Amino acid sequence: MATEAKSAIGTSLSRDTLAKLNIAELEDMSVTFFGLKLPKGLSKVELIDNILGASRQAAGNQEMKIVEKDTKVEVPKGFVKIRVSPGDHNPNHRPVPVGLNFRMALIPVNKDIVMPAKWLPCLQDAVTRKYTVGRDEHGKESLQAHDEHRYPFTILVDNR
């Protein structure tokens, strides 16, 4: 049985919703969900302003849905279900920022995400070149390069 996916950030993030949280919860949200490094001692209004500003930058998240791991969920045509894994470039498991056509999204790590396939090249193209020293059959050293994903991910369902 397929279940309904929950919005990654969604449209329910509003000033009224945030006003119900205390300062500690707002500080935690700013770091956990948006990776903001804000100075201590900000007022509740300043924290809310910063969070709302960051959420507008992450408008692409409205197209992405978080689903429970290993839950059967219907993946519509033109969408993929992925899981971004922690890696060397993201040791603190922060959400991965991606940009597409002047829209930003934050893809959570270690969560199953259903998203439009148009966002997939953002992860596929985020590579870093690694160099290793190898030896050929004559024992001569050579520098070898290979690309690896900065944010390793797995495509769980591909419905492009």
N, C-alpha and C positions, 0 to 999 in steps of 0.2 A: 504494500500500500504506500503510495507516494504521499509525502507530507509537504506542507507549505513552508518555504524558506523564510527566514527572518531577515529583515533589511540590515545591511552592514552598518550603516549610520542612519539612513532613512530621513524622512521628512519630519519626524517627531521631535527632533532636536530644536527647541525654541528657547527664547529667553524665559518664558514662563516655566518650562520644564526644568531648566537649569536653576532657576531661582529657588526651587524646592530643595536643592542640594546644599549641604553645608560647605564651608571653605575647604576643609580637608578633602571632601569628595570631589570638589571642583579641581583642586590641585592634582589629585590622583588622575582624574579624567584627562586633564590637559597633558600629562606626561604619558599615560598609558595609551590613549587613543590617538593623540595628535603629535606626540613626541616634542611638545613644547617645553623649553627650558626657561621658565619664568622666574623672576626674582621673588624671594620670600617677602611677605608683607603686603601683597597686593590685596586690594579690597575685593569683595564679592562681585561688584559691578565690573571691575577691571578684569577679573578672571573670566567672567561670563563673556565680556567683549572679546577677549583673546580666543576663547573656545569657539565662539560663533564665527569669528574671522577665519579660524583654521578649518571649521566645518564647511564654510563657503568655498574654500580652496579645494576641499575634498568632495566637490559636487558629484564627481563620477561615482562615488560610493552609492548613490541612489540607484544605480543600475546593477549593483552587486548585492548578492544575498548570501548570508552565512547559513550553512546547514550543519546539523549534527553529524559528526564523523560516522561513516558507514551507514547512514540513513538513506533509504531509497527516496530520491526526490526526482521529479520530472524536470528534465533539462530541455527547455524549448529549443526549437530550431534556431540556429545562429548563436547559440550559447555554448559554453564549456563549463565543466566542473573541475576545479583545480585545488591543489593544496600546495602552498609555499612552505618549504622546509627551512629550518634555521641553517645558516652557513657561516663561513669564515668572515664574510662581509657584514653579517648581521648577528653578532654573538649575543646581543641582548634581546633578540626576538621581537624587535620593534616592527610595527606595520610597514610594509614596503611601499614607498611612494612611487606612483607611476603617473605619467602625463600623456594625454592624447587630445589633440585639437584644442589646446588651451583649457582643458579640464583636468583636474587632478583627482586622484583616488588613492586611498591607503588600503592596501591588501593585507589583512591580518595573516600572521604566521601560525602554522599548525592548526589551521581551521579549513574546513571544506567550504569553498566559495563557488557559487554559480554566478557567472558573469558573461556579458556579451563577448563573443570571440574577438571582436575588434580590439579588446584590451590585451589579448595574448601576446602580440608582437612586442609590447612594452617590456614584458618579462623576457621574451626570447632574445631581444636585442641588447639586454643589459648583461654584457659579458666583460670579462677582464682577461687580458692576455697573460699567461704564465709561461715562464721560460725555464727550461731544464737543460742541463749539460748531458749530452749523450755521447756514445762512442759508436763509430761505424765498424764494419767488419775488419778494417785494418787497424783498429785501435785509436784512430784519430778522433779527437774531441770535436764535437759540434754543438752549437746552440740550437735547441729545438723549441719552437713556440706552439702553444695550443690555447684555445679559448675555452673558458668555462663560465657557466652562468654565475653572476654575482648573487642572485637569489634563486637557488635551486627550487624547482617546482615539478609537480607531477600532474599530468592531465588524467583525471579520473574518468571523465565522460566527455567525449568530443562529439558535439551535435552541430558542427558547422555546416 
